[in-house]
Amino acid sequence: MKIEKLLLAHGGGGEETFYLVKKYILKYFSNPILDSLEDSAVLKNGYSNLAFTIDGFTVKPIFFKGGNIGKLAVTGTINDLVAMGAKPLYLSVSFIIEEGFLMEEFEKILESMKKEAEKNELLIVAGDTKIVPKKEIDGIFVITAGIGKIIYSGLSCKNLKPGDVIIVSGSIGDHGASILSQREGIKFDVELQSDCESVYFLAEPLFTSDIKIHAMRDPTRGGLAATLYEWAYGSKVIIIIDESKIPVKPQVKAFCETLGFEPYHLPCEGRLVIALPEKFSYKALEILRSHPSGKEAQIIGKVLEKDEDPKIILKTLYGTERILENTSGELFPRIC
């Protein structure tokens, strides 16, 4: 299917994004490093293995419960490096700012970025700033690139094997529900905020243990569903997940039921999804649950078998099974 015009859906992280990358972007930029389509590029120079990633952040509202666009930019870039087994070292930052943006708000963004960088022991070493005329963009966009040293090698979306279990490090959908509810003025009985945080110190004990990990992802755009489909497509497998095992906060469930969404499609900004052999699963859970951000970690499913027609099966709360659809369409504009 030929794309005539780019739509918001093409940047949503689901089926349309996958098609855009595979059929158009790779047509011009294809090479062995990019073709792997991992969260970060793995660069080998004979002396050390580095992970390199870049991302753009356009979230609206710019300031949200649990963070702001600056904190999100730093943690999001860190988490993409961590998902490839890397310790983040350096970041570059580019700001594209609308004329008239308040300096007070800009300084709040800079302060939050400084705090996150210091907390994660990394340096912001390069950057660029552009001011554009009013109404050419909405407020501020942030583009970040990160470099990290790989301390756990071999993670890939192509590594899943039959019998692997799937672990999620905490409740899903918090970021998506928080952002969308705040933007649309929807109030919760119980306060909900974004899960925006870095996951390096959550993942580091896994990297330094004797656990074998096959794949790791932070489920951002497209949520849990998009992450699982990336793995299913990459490894040519069928994955089954158990709805009763997936941690979802009550207010996120209520939000989704009210608006007709599924929490599996809502983005997270401080969670890990991990695939590993079953024999390592309980030790991995023990390690994750020992960290404050991993207390809700759960085994949510497993890899069934190899198949040329990859799919994700959801075992529902009623004991039935259905296909979990990948994210598609214009669900969440400017969510991250």
C-alpha positions as a printed NumPy array, in Angstrom:
array([[  0.   ,   0.   ,   0.   ],
       [  1.545,   3.266,  -1.16 ],
       [  1.6  ,   6.187,   1.297],
       [  0.337,   9.379,  -0.345],
       [  0.531,  11.622,   2.725],
       [  2.12 ,  11.217,   6.125],
       [ -0.411,  11.079,   8.968],
       [ -0.133,  11.297,  12.742],
       [ -0.525,   7.523,  12.789],
       [  2.811,   7.129,  10.986],
       [  4.531,   8.484,  14.09 ],
       [  2.489,   6.5  ,  16.606],
       [  4.789,   3.517,  17.002],
       [  2.325,   0.908,  15.718],
       [  1.576,  -0.763,  12.39 ],
       [  1.783,   2.453,  10.348],
       [  5.172,   3.383,  11.796],
       [  6.513,  -0.111,  11.13 ],
       [  5.319,   0.079,   7.517],
       [  6.819,   3.562,   7.003],
       [ 10.215,   2.454,   8.298],
       [ 10.317,  -0.865,   6.436],
       [  8.965,   0.289,   3.063],
       [ 10.299,   3.843,   2.791],
       [ 13.057,   4.799,   5.226],
       [ 15.044,   1.574,   4.884],
       [ 14.755,   1.879,   1.11 ],
       [ 17.156,   4.814,   1.306],
       [ 19.212,   4.158,   4.438],
       [ 19.458,   0.368,   4.624],
       [ 22.648,  -1.022,   6.176],
       [ 23.395,  -3.94 ,   8.54 ],
       [ 23.323,  -1.755,  11.659],
       [ 20.086,   0.085,  10.892],
       [ 18.323,  -2.968,   9.469],
       [ 18.309,  -4.644,  12.889],
       [ 15.672,  -2.064,  14.011],
       [ 16.646,  -2.22 ,  17.669],
       [ 16.069,   0.52 ,  20.261],
       [ 19.711,   1.589,  19.817],
       [ 22.362,   0.969,  17.179],
       [ 25.231,  -1.28 ,  18.289],
       [ 28.574,   0.155,  17.133],
       [ 31.651,  -2.088,  17.229],
       [ 35.085,  -0.545,  16.683],
       [ 37.368,  -3.333,  17.794],
       [ 38.024,  -1.791,  21.208],
       [ 34.602,  -1.489,  22.783],
       [ 30.951,  -1.943,  21.921],
       [ 28.85 ,   1.212,  22.045],
       [ 25.116,   1.795,  21.841],
       [ 23.915,   4.911,  20.027],
       [ 20.368,   6.256,  19.854],
       [ 18.397,   9.391,  18.962],
       [ 14.854,  10.487,  19.722],
       [ 12.536,  13.471,  19.373],
       [ 10.076,  14.592,  22.054],
       [  6.96 ,  16.648,  21.34 ],
       [  4.721,  15.814,  24.303],
       [  1.658,  17.919,  25.063],
       [  1.201,  19.179,  27.74 ],
       [  4.865,  20.122,  28.105],
       [  4.551,  19.949,  31.919],
       [  2.652,  16.922,  33.191],
       [  2.135,  15.031,  36.434],
       [  5.366,  13.166,  37.046],
       [  7.612,  15.167,  34.761],
       [  8.003,  17.468,  31.788],
       [  9.392,  17.329,  28.269],
       [ 12.984,  17.761,  29.533],
       [ 12.882,  14.933,  32.04 ],
       [ 11.121,  12.784,  29.447],
       [ 13.825,  13.482,  26.846],
       [ 16.647,  12.439,  29.157],
       [ 14.967,   9.364,  30.618],
       [ 13.612,   8.262,  27.233],
       [ 17.068,   8.353,  25.672],
       [ 18.632,   6.597,  28.655],
       [ 16.018,   3.848,  28.505],
       [ 16.626,   3.159,  24.816],
       [ 20.315,   2.631,  25.617],
       [ 19.525,   0.405,  28.592],
       [ 17.257,  -1.763,  26.436],
       [ 20.377,  -2.723,  24.458],
       [ 22.325,  -3.585,  27.615],
       [ 24.258,  -0.305,  27.788],
       [ 25.317,   2.007,  30.589],
       [ 24.451,   5.536,  29.421],
       [ 27.464,   7.873,  29.252],
       [ 26.833,  10.928,  27.071],
       [ 23.889,  12.885,  25.687],
       [ 23.519,  15.645,  23.146],
       [ 20.45 ,  17.887,  23.216],
       [ 18.809,  20.067,  20.58 ],
       [ 16.   ,  22.498,  21.368],
       [ 13.547,  23.852,  18.814],
       [ 11.665,  26.63 ,  20.587],
       [  8.758,  28.824,  19.57 ],
       [  9.387,  32.556,  19.749],
       [  7.856,  33.929,  22.937],
       [  8.345,  30.776,  25.015],
       [  8.722,  31.794,  28.655],
       [ 12.283,  31.709,  30.011],
       [ 10.938,  30.651,  33.407],
       [  9.491,  27.495,  31.84 ],
       [ 12.628,  26.861,  29.804],
       [ 14.716,  26.986,  32.968],
       [ 12.404,  24.485,  34.652],
       [ 12.979,  22.14 ,  31.721],
       [ 16.753,  22.633,  31.884],
       [ 16.767,  22.027,  35.64 ],
       [ 14.868,  18.751,  35.306],
       [ 17.294,  17.578,  32.598],
       [ 20.259,  18.461,  34.816],
       [ 18.811,  16.481,  37.73 ],
       [ 18.15 ,  13.392,  35.603],
       [ 21.611,  13.524,  34.032],
       [ 23.299,  13.815,  37.425],
       [ 21.168,  11.052,  38.919],
       [ 22.198,   8.729,  36.104],
       [ 25.871,   9.736,  36.16 ],
       [ 25.997,  10.938,  32.564],
       [ 27.105,  14.145,  30.873],
       [ 25.26 ,  16.365,  28.405],
       [ 28.191,  17.162,  26.121],
       [ 26.796,  18.815,  22.971],
       [ 23.729,  20.645,  21.801],
       [ 22.003,  23.157,  19.577],
       [ 19.199,  25.699,  19.972],
       [ 16.864,  27.07 ,  17.307],
       [ 14.166,  29.697,  17.849],
       [ 11.414,  29.645,  15.22 ],
       [  8.645,  32.187,  14.542],
       [  5.429,  32.007,  16.522],
       [  2.982,  29.256,  15.513],
       [  5.568,  27.328,  13.457],
       [  5.723,  24.853,  16.347],
       [  3.747,  24.543,  19.579],
       [  5.997,  25.617,  22.441],
       [  9.133,  23.486,  22.45 ],
       [ 10.437,  20.278,  20.888],
       [ 13.486,  18.454,  22.256],
       [ 15.759,  16.11 ,  20.28 ],
       [ 18.298,  14.011,  22.152],
       [ 21.01 ,  11.57 ,  21.12 ],
       [ 22.781,   9.251,  23.52 ],
       [ 25.861,   7.062,  23.666],
       [ 26.392,   4.246,  26.136],
       [ 28.881,   1.461,  26.755],
       [ 27.401,  -1.998,  26.324],
       [ 27.881,  -3.995,  29.518],
       [ 25.494,  -6.821,  28.578],
       [ 25.738,  -7.87 ,  24.946],
       [ 23.492,  -9.896,  22.68 ],
       [ 20.057,  -8.394,  23.354],
       [ 17.893,  -8.396,  20.233],
       [ 14.291,  -8.57 ,  19.084],
       [ 15.391, -11.556,  16.967],
       [ 16.457, -13.666,  19.966],
       [ 13.171, -14.973,  21.344],
       [ 12.936, -18.766,  21.648],
       [  9.977, -21.089,  22.309],
       [  9.634, -21.463,  26.065],
       [ 10.93 , -17.974,  26.887],
       [  8.862, -16.092,  29.445],
       [  7.833, -12.443,  29.21 ],
       [  8.263, -10.181,  32.249],
       [  7.037,  -6.619,  32.697],
       [  8.719,  -4.553,  35.414],
       [  5.636,  -2.662,  36.601],
       [  2.184,  -1.322,  35.843],
       [  1.562,  -0.42 ,  32.219],
       [ -0.206,   2.529,  30.623],
       [  0.448,   5.076,  33.387],
       [  2.137,   7.611,  31.106],
       [ -0.428,   7.428,  28.32 ],
       [ -3.41 ,   7.662,  30.657],
       [ -1.859,  10.497,  32.66 ],
       [ -0.934,  12.597,  29.616],
       [ -4.208,  12.103,  27.792],
       [ -6.375,  12.688,  30.861],
       [ -4.491,  15.865,  31.753],
       [ -4.726,  17.138,  28.18 ],
       [ -8.441,  16.432,  27.959],
       [ -9.296,  17.532,  31.518],
       [-10.354,  14.082,  32.742],
       [-10.057,  13.756,  36.542],
       [ -9.359,  10.589,  38.52 ],
       [-10.647,   9.761,  42.   ],
       [ -7.138,   8.539,  42.802],
       [ -4.209,  10.667,  41.607],
       [ -2.329,   9.237,  38.622],
       [  0.983,  10.438,  37.282],
       [  3.336,   9.419,  34.496],
       [  5.829,   6.624,  35.178],
       [  8.505,   8.829,  33.553],
       [ 11.844,   7.669,  35.003],
       [ 15.109,   6.083,  33.921],
       [ 15.457,   2.303,  34.22 ],
       [ 19.246,   1.895,  34.324],
       [ 19.53 ,   1.196,  38.044],
       [ 16.57 ,  -1.183,  37.767],
       [ 18.253,  -3.14 ,  34.971],
       [ 21.891,  -3.005,  36.089],
       [ 21.62 ,  -5.883,  38.629],
       [ 20.185,  -8.071,  35.856],
       [ 23.157,  -7.242,  33.624],
       [ 25.704,  -8.09 ,  36.324],
       [ 24.03 , -11.353,  37.395],
       [ 24.368, -14.756,  35.728],
       [ 20.895, -14.432,  34.188],
       [ 20.576, -15.   ,  30.446],
       [ 18.377, -12.345,  28.807],
       [ 17.25 , -12.66 ,  25.194],
       [ 15.507,  -9.31 ,  24.647],
       [ 14.626,  -6.116,  26.497],
       [ 12.49 ,  -3.11 ,  25.558],
       [ 11.001,  -0.004,  27.11 ],
       [  7.392,   0.004,  25.831],
       [  6.947,   3.636,  24.785],
       [  5.014,   4.547,  21.607],
       [  2.539,   1.767,  20.886],
       [  2.809,   0.419,  24.423],
       [  3.142,  -3.222,  25.419],
       [  1.35 ,  -4.438,  22.283],
       [  3.793,  -2.726,  19.887],
       [  6.786,  -4.082,  21.832],
       [  5.48 ,  -7.648,  21.711],
       [  4.745,  -7.356,  17.995],
       [  8.279,  -6.069,  17.322],
       [  9.563,  -9.206,  19.024],
       [  7.087, -11.503,  17.305],
       [  7.971, -10.102,  13.868],
       [ 11.693, -10.084,  14.61 ],
       [ 11.862, -13.643,  15.966],
       [  9.003, -15.161,  13.924],
       [  7.184, -16.464,  16.983],
       [  3.759, -16.643,  18.584],
       [  3.518, -15.091,  22.047],
       [  0.713, -15.626,  24.547],
       [  0.107, -13.242,  27.447],
       [ -2.252, -13.63 ,  30.39 ],
       [ -4.476, -10.619,  30.989],
       [ -4.884, -11.525,  34.678],
       [ -1.111, -11.27 ,  35.216],
       [ -0.539,  -7.862,  33.602],
       [ -0.211,  -5.111,  36.243],
       [ -2.562,  -2.229,  35.447],
       [ -3.532,   0.45 ,  37.97 ],
       [ -7.304,   0.651,  38.725],
       [ -7.535,   4.242,  37.481],
       [ -5.853,   3.266,  34.193],
       [ -8.361,   0.419,  33.777],
       [-11.227,   2.801,  34.472],
       [ -9.807,   5.356,  32.018],
       [ -9.512,   2.737,  29.271],
       [-12.981,   1.296,  29.894],
       [-14.527,   4.771,  29.765],
       [-12.879,   5.79 ,  26.489],
       [-12.719,   2.397,  24.776],
       [ -8.931,   1.989,  24.875],
       [ -6.854,  -0.98 ,  25.908],
       [ -4.023,  -0.445,  28.406],
       [ -1.73 ,  -2.578,  26.231],
       [ -1.679,   0.228,  23.643],
       [ -0.866,   3.04 ,  26.087],
       [  2.79 ,   4.148,  26.224],
       [  4.965,   3.725,  29.29 ],
       [  8.043,   5.828,  30.084],
       [  9.631,   3.969,  32.98 ],
       [  9.012,   0.275,  32.408],
       [ 10.926,  -2.678,  30.986],
       [  9.629,  -5.684,  29.097],
       [ 12.032,  -8.623,  29.229],
       [ 12.199, -11.977,  27.427],
       [ 14.379, -14.697,  28.92 ],
       [ 14.54 , -18.479,  29.404],
       [ 12.054, -19.739,  31.981],
       [ 14.765, -21.148,  34.271],
       [ 15.979, -17.588,  34.961],
       [ 12.555, -16.016,  35.401],
       [ 12.139, -16.202,  39.175],
       [ 15.624, -14.939,  39.882],
       [ 14.949, -12.049,  37.506],
       [ 11.7  , -11.292,  39.347],
       [ 13.516, -11.347,  42.676],
       [ 16.081,  -8.846,  41.4  ],
       [ 13.475,  -6.542,  39.865],
       [ 11.234,  -6.576,  42.939],
       [ 14.146,  -5.594,  45.161],
       [ 14.163,  -2.168,  43.439],
       [ 11.405,   0.369,  44.272],
       [ 10.485,   0.7  ,  40.586],
       [ 10.181,  -3.067,  40.123],
       [  7.95 ,  -4.025,  43.046],
       [  5.047,  -4.83 ,  40.706],
       [  7.14 ,  -6.935,  38.29 ],
       [  5.225,  -9.901,  36.916],
       [  5.596, -12.814,  34.514],
       [  2.835, -12.054,  32.014],
       [  3.295, -14.654,  29.285],
       [  5.546, -16.85 ,  27.236],
       [  6.747, -17.641,  23.745],
       [  4.841, -20.602,  22.303],
       [  6.42 , -21.577,  19.012],
       [  8.122, -20.445,  15.841],
       [  5.722, -19.366,  13.111],
       [  5.968, -17.49 ,   9.822],
       [  2.703, -15.776,  10.75 ],
       [  3.689, -14.077,  14.041],
       [  0.938, -13.028,  16.405],
       [  0.202, -12.118,  20.   ],
       [ -2.524, -14.114,  21.761],
       [ -4.263, -12.617,  24.79 ],
       [ -5.735, -15.01 ,  27.348],
       [ -8.603, -12.944,  28.703],
       [ -9.941, -12.649,  32.238],
       [-12.753, -15.001,  31.161],
       [-10.38 , -17.777,  30.132],
       [-10.944, -17.288,  26.398],
       [ -8.243, -16.419,  23.891],
       [ -8.167, -13.699,  21.243],
       [ -5.624, -11.978,  19.044],
       [ -4.192,  -8.859,  20.655],
       [ -4.11 ,  -6.285,  17.884],
       [ -1.097,  -4.066,  17.351],
       [ -1.514,  -0.321,  17.789],
       [ -3.044,   1.233,  14.695],
       [ -4.508,   4.61 ,  13.797],
       [ -4.271,   8.052,  15.393],
       [ -4.864,   7.193,  19.042],
       [ -2.507,   9.458,  20.967],
       [ -1.084,  12.522,  19.179],
       [  1.955,  14.065,  20.941],
       [  2.085,  11.575,  23.794],
       [  5.89 ,  11.45 ,  24.071]])
